[in-house]
Amino acid sequence: MSRLPFAVTVPVLFIAGLFLHLQASPLVFPNDGQFYQSWGYSISGSWAGEGPSFDRELWPGKGFWPLIIAVFHAVIGPVTISLIAFNTLVFGAAVVAMQKSVLLLTGKNARYTMVTVVLTSTPFILFGPSLLRESLFWLGTSGGVLAISYLRRRHVGLALVSAGWGALLMLAARPDAGAVFAYAVIGVLVVLIGFDGPRRSATTRLVAVAILGGLAISAPQAFELIREGAGVSDIDTAADALSDSSVGTAFSNPPETSDRDSGTPVVEADTRLEDFCSNTVVVRVACGAWENLPYALLGPFYWEYGPELIWIVSGLSTLHFLVLVVLSLAYFASQGGRHWVTVGTLVVAVVTFTMFAAILTNYGILIRFRAATEIVLIPLAIAGYFAVFTRLTAVKAGDSEPPNNKCP
């Protein structure tokens, strides 16, 4: 496997991180990194007997990243550049995992294509080499995708190992979103291992059904463990919190469907629909995703743009995401992509995107979270690019079918 993607993306992202996240830089990007630094320093100080740490639980929540910062601070003192370097290397590991996924899917080395995909993603540049916890979560996400991709070559053991470390990282970095990702990946793995293939015995399928039933039964308890007492109202609370202007990476919200202050007539919501959407958390997520889908998928729209540069960044992020979606679907439609591994990966992408769409009311947070779904799609998108390129080359050469040695 080529070392080029790691060798190119890591130095470029590290330099970008220095420009965007060092306070002395004129290009510094406002974010929540200083909050995590203060939290980590307080933990380190409490270890040295210099005072109590922040009155926050380390888990479930955001504490894994501040704990890492505390270790850095305890060993080498106040850190910023070291954290940027650490996150850059972590994201570099995610690039390697995605590259391996492409190799498993297509048998081809994604060198320049991987470099291009990574370095044209504005969320990767802004939030990867940063003081935030995104790189850790993205590495865990890439582990989940790698696990599914291993099943393309029937490497069940490696798939389970990748799913294990990926799930642990996701749960440590972002327990809420990590649980959704982990359950989606594990569910897909169980289905593929238990049912994909003509030689699956009745016992294997029965065990798979039992495991799927166990996942369905344990999911509510798992989410209760992560967020005790979470209910339908917490979906709205999360959305309101993420839309608050005090969030460092927040900027603007999708417009409300009605404007009482402007004199525009207001259409009252159907109370029956509101009652239905308030039944359970799952139904509320589905309703919220349906309401926000146009903004999460296509926003910001041209009439929403402000004069700030960040709006261009957000627009480029959406364009990048849509290209990945189209190429992923192109791979699924191609001869080499018509297998259950592709379907399983797309299921994970849809589930996670639905979760983000349900609670995200802020474009700044949207592009930051949606990047995790991009991690899921990138191996499929690059495989789709290879399939389209091979097909176009064959058509240009006058062949009715792509050469066997070039077909993914």
C-alpha positions in Angstrom: 0.0 0.0 0.0 1.4 3.4 -1.0 2.7 5.7 1.7 2.0 8.8 -0.5 -1.4 9.8 1.0 0.0 9.8 4.6 3.3 11.5 3.5 1.5 14.3 1.7 -1.6 14.9 3.8 0.0 15.0 7.3 2.6 17.8 6.6 0.0 19.9 4.7 -2.6 19.5 7.4 -0.1 20.2 10.1 0.9 23.5 8.5 -2.8 24.4 8.0 -3.4 23.6 11.7 -0.7 26.0 12.8 -2.2 28.8 10.8 -5.7 28.1 11.9 -5.3 27.2 15.6 -2.4 29.1 17.0 -3.6 32.2 18.8 -0.8 34.3 17.3 -1.8 33.6 13.7 -3.8 36.2 11.8 -5.9 33.4 10.3 -6.9 31.8 13.7 -10.2 30.0 13.4 -12.5 30.5 16.5 -13.5 27.2 18.0 -13.9 25.3 21.4 -10.3 24.2 21.6 -9.4 26.6 24.4 -12.2 25.2 26.5 -10.7 21.7 26.1 -7.2 23.0 26.9 -8.4 24.6 30.1 -10.2 21.5 31.1 -7.1 19.3 30.4 -4.8 21.7 32.3 -7.1 21.7 35.3 -7.1 17.9 35.3 -3.3 17.9 35.1 -3.1 20.5 37.9 -5.3 18.4 40.2 -2.9 15.5 39.7 -0.1 17.8 40.9 -2.1 19.0 43.8 -2.5 22.5 42.4 -6.3 22.6 42.8 -9.5 20.8 41.8 -10.2 19.9 38.2 -13.3 21.0 36.4 -16.5 19.8 38.0 -17.3 17.5 35.0 -17.5 13.8 34.6 -14.9 12.4 32.2 -17.3 9.9 30.7 -19.9 9.8 29.3 -19.3 13.1 27.6 -16.3 15.0 26.3 -13.7 13.9 28.9 -11.5 11.5 26.9 -9.9 14.3 24.9 -9.3 16.6 27.9 -7.7 13.6 29.6 -5.2 13.3 26.7 -4.5 17.0 27.0 -3.9 16.5 30.7 -1.3 13.8 30.0 0.5 16.1 27.5 0.4 19.0 30.0 1.7 16.8 32.8 4.6 15.5 30.7 5.8 18.5 28.7 3.8 21.5 30.1 1.4 23.9 28.3 0.8 22.5 24.8 -0.7 23.7 21.6 1.6 22.8 18.8 2.0 19.3 20.2 -1.8 18.8 20.3 -2.1 19.9 16.7 0.7 17.5 15.7 -1.0 14.7 17.6 -4.3 15.3 16.0 -2.7 15.5 12.6 -1.0 12.1 13.0 -4.3 10.6 14.3 -6.1 11.9 11.2 -3.2 10.6 9.1 -4.0 7.1 10.6 -7.6 7.6 9.5 -6.4 8.3 6.0 -4.4 5.1 6.0 -7.5 3.2 7.2 -9.6 4.7 4.4 -6.8 3.9 1.9 -6.9 0.3 3.1 -10.6 0.1 2.7 -10.3 1.2 -1.0 -7.7 -1.4 -1.6 -10.0 -4.1 -0.1 -12.9 -2.9 -2.2 -11.1 -2.5 -5.5 -7.7 -4.0 -5.3 -6.2 -0.7 -6.2 -4.0 1.8 -4.4 -5.7 5.1 -3.8 -2.8 7.5 -4.0 -3.4 10.8 -5.7 -7.2 10.3 -5.5 -7.0 9.9 -1.7 -4.8 13.0 -1.4 -7.2 15.0 -3.5 -10.3 13.9 -1.6 -8.8 14.7 1.8 -7.2 18.0 0.9 -10.3 19.3 -0.8 -12.5 18.7 2.3 -12.8 22.0 4.3 -14.0 20.2 7.5 -10.9 18.0 7.4 -8.6 21.0 7.1 -10.4 23.1 9.7 -11.1 20.5 12.4 -8.6 17.7 11.8 -5.3 19.4 12.8 -7.0 21.2 15.7 -7.4 21.3 19.4 -10.7 19.5 19.1 -11.6 15.8 19.4 -12.7 15.3 15.8 -9.6 13.4 14.6 -10.1 10.7 17.3 -13.7 10.2 16.3 -12.9 10.2 12.6 -10.2 7.5 13.2 -12.8 5.4 15.0 -15.2 5.9 12.1 -12.6 4.8 9.6 -12.1 1.7 11.7 -15.7 0.8 11.4 -15.6 1.3 7.6 -12.5 -0.7 7.4 -14.2 -3.5 9.3 -17.0 -3.7 6.8 -14.5 -3.5 3.9 -12.6 -6.5 5.2 -15.6 -8.6 4.6 -15.2 -8.0 0.9 -12.3 -10.3 1.2 -13.9 -12.6 3.8 -11.4 -11.5 6.5 -13.8 -12.0 9.4 -11.2 -11.9 12.2 -9.7 -8.6 10.9 -13.1 -7.2 10.5 -14.0 -7.9 14.1 -10.7 -6.4 15.4 -11.2 -3.2 13.3 -14.8 -2.9 14.5 -13.5 -3.3 18.1 -10.9 -0.6 18.1 -13.1 1.7 16.0 -16.0 1.4 18.4 -13.9 2.0 21.4 -12.4 5.2 19.9 -15.9 6.5 18.8 -17.4 5.8 22.2 -14.5 7.5 23.9 -14.5 10.6 21.8 -18.2 11.1 21.3 -20.3 8.6 23.3 -23.7 9.6 21.9 -22.8 9.6 18.2 -20.3 6.8 18.8 -23.0 4.5 20.1 -25.1 5.1 16.9 -22.1 4.5 14.7 -21.0 1.4 16.7 -24.5 -0.2 16.7 -24.9 0.5 12.9 -21.5 -1.0 12.1 -21.9 -4.0 14.3 -25.4 -4.6 13.0 -24.1 -4.5 9.4 -21.2 -6.9 10.3 -23.6 -9.4 11.9 -25.9 -9.4 8.8 -23.0 -9.8 6.4 -21.2 -12.5 8.4 -24.4 -14.3 9.1 -26.3 -14.1 5.8 -24.0 -13.0 2.9 -22.8 -16.1 1.1 -24.4 -19.3 -0.2 -22.6 -21.6 2.4 -24.1 -20.0 5.5 -25.6 -22.8 7.6 -28.9 -22.6 9.4 -27.1 -22.5 12.7 -25.0 -19.5 11.6 -28.1 -17.6 10.5 -29.9 -18.5 13.7 -26.9 -17.1 15.7 -27.0 -14.0 13.6 -30.7 -13.5 14.2 -30.1 -13.9 18.0 -27.3 -11.3 18.0 -29.4 -8.9 16.0 -32.2 -9.4 18.6 -29.7 -8.8 21.4 -28.5 -5.6 19.7 -32.1 -4.4 19.4 -32.9 -5.2 23.0 -29.7 -3.7 24.4 -29.7 -0.5 22.4 -32.1 1.4 24.7 -30.2 0.3 27.8 -26.9 1.3 26.1 -28.2 4.8 25.3 -29.6 5.1 28.8 -26.2 4.3 30.2 -24.6 6.9 28.1 -27.3 9.6 28.6 -29.3 8.7 31.7 -32.9 9.8 31.4 -32.6 10.8 27.7 -36.0 11.2 26.0 -37.8 12.9 23.2 -37.2 16.4 24.7 -33.5 15.8 24.7 -33.4 15.8 20.9 -34.8 19.3 20.9 -32.5 20.3 23.7 -29.4 19.1 21.8 -30.6 21.0 18.7 -31.1 24.2 20.7 -27.7 23.8 22.4 -25.9 23.3 19.1 -27.6 26.3 17.6 -26.5 28.6 20.4 -24.2 31.4 19.1 -21.8 30.7 22.0 -20.7 27.5 20.4 -17.3 28.3 19.0 -17.7 26.7 15.6 -21.3 27.8 15.2 -22.5 30.3 12.5 -26.2 30.9 11.6 -29.1 28.6 11.6 -31.4 27.4 8.8 -34.3 29.9 8.7 -37.5 29.1 10.6 -40.4 27.9 8.5 -42.4 30.9 9.8 -41.7 34.4 10.8 -44.1 35.9 13.3 -42.1 39.1 13.6 -42.1 39.9 9.9 -45.9 39.8 9.5 -45.8 36.8 7.2 -48.8 34.6 7.7 -48.1 31.6 9.9 -49.4 28.1 9.1 -50.0 26.3 12.4 -48.5 22.9 12.6 -50.7 19.8 12.5 -51.1 18.8 16.1 -51.5 15.2 15.0 -48.1 15.2 13.4 -46.6 16.8 16.4 -48.1 14.2 18.7 -46.8 11.4 16.4 -43.3 12.9 16.3 -43.3 13.1 20.1 -43.9 9.4 20.7 -40.4 8.0 21.0 -36.8 9.1 20.5 -36.5 7.1 17.3 -39.7 8.7 15.8 -38.5 12.1 16.9 -35.1 11.6 15.2 -36.9 10.5 12.0 -39.2 13.5 12.1 -36.3 15.9 12.8 -34.2 14.4 10.0 -37.1 14.8 7.5 -37.6 18.5 8.5 -33.9 19.3 8.3 -32.9 17.1 5.4 -32.9 19.8 2.7 -30.6 22.0 4.8 -28.4 19.1 5.9 -28.0 17.8 2.4 -28.0 20.9 0.2 -27.5 23.9 2.5 -26.6 26.7 2.8 -28.8 27.9 -0.1 -27.7 31.0 -2.0 -30.1 33.3 -0.2 -28.7 32.3 3.1 -25.1 33.4 2.4 -23.6 36.2 4.4 -20.5 38.3 3.7 -18.2 36.2 5.9 -15.7 33.7 4.4 -17.0 30.9 6.5 -20.1 30.7 4.2 -17.9 29.9 1.3 -16.3 27.2 3.4 -19.6 25.8 4.2 -20.7 25.8 0.6 -17.5 24.0 -0.5 -18.1 21.4 2.2 -21.6 20.7 0.9 -20.3 20.5 -2.7 -17.6 18.0 -1.5 -20.2 15.9 0.3 -22.5 15.8 -2.7 -19.7 14.7 -5.0 -18.9 11.9 -2.5 -22.6 10.8 -2.5 -22.8 10.8 -6.3 -19.6 8.8 -6.7 -20.6 6.3 -4.0 -23.9 5.7 -5.8 -21.9 5.3 -9.0 -19.9 2.6 -7.4 -23.0 0.9 -6.2 -24.4 1.0 -9.8 -21.2 -0.4 -11.3 -20.5 -4.0 -11.9 -17.8 -4.2 -9.2 -19.9 -2.4 -6.6 -23.0 -4.7 -6.7 -22.4 -6.5 -3.4 -23.7 -6.4 0.1 -20.6 -4.8 1.5 -21.5 -1.7 -0.5 -25.1 -1.8 0.7 -23.9 -2.2 4.3 -21.6 0.8 4.1 -24.3 2.9 2.6 -26.7 1.8 5.4 -24.2 3.1 8.0 -23.8 6.4 6.0 -27.6 6.9 5.9 -28.1 6.0 9.6 -25.4 8.4 10.8 -26.5 11.2 8.4 -30.0 10.9 9.6 -28.9 11.2 13.2 -26.9 14.4 12.4 -29.7 15.9 10.4 -32.2 15.3 13.2 -30.4 17.6 15.7 -28.3 19.9 13.7 -29.7 23.4 13.2 -26.4 25.2 12.7 -24.3 25.1 9.5 -21.0 25.5 11.4 -21.7 22.4 13.5 -23.2 20.6 10.5 -20.1 20.6 8.4 -18.1 19.5 11.4 -20.3 16.5 12.2 -21.2 15.6 8.6 -17.5 15.0 8.0 -17.9 11.7 9.9 -20.4 10.6 7.2 -17.9 11.6 4.6 -15.4 9.2 6.2 -17.9 6.4 5.6 -18.4 7.4 2.0 -14.9 8.2 0.9 -13.8 4.5 0.2 -17.0 4.0 -1.8 -16.6 7.3 -3.6 -13.0 6.6 -4.6 -14.0 3.1 -5.8 -16.8 4.8 -7.8 -14.3 7.2 -9.4 -12.2 4.2 -10.4 -15.2 2.5 -11.8 -16.3 5.6 -13.8 -12.8 6.2 -15.1 -12.4 2.6 -16.2 -15.7 2.6 -17.9 -15.0 5.9 -19.7 -11.6 4.6 -20.8 -13.1 1.5 -22.2 -15.8 3.4 -24.1 -13.2 5.8 -25.5 -11.2 2.7 -26.7 -14.3 1.3 -28.3 -14.8 -1.6 -26.0 -18.3 -2.6 -24.9 -17.1 -3.8 -21.5 -14.1 -2.7 -19.3 -11.1 -4.9 -19.5 -11.1 -7.5 -16.8 -7.8 -6.4 -15.4 -9.2 -2.9 -14.8 -12.6 -3.6 -13.4 -12.7 -3.2 -9.6 
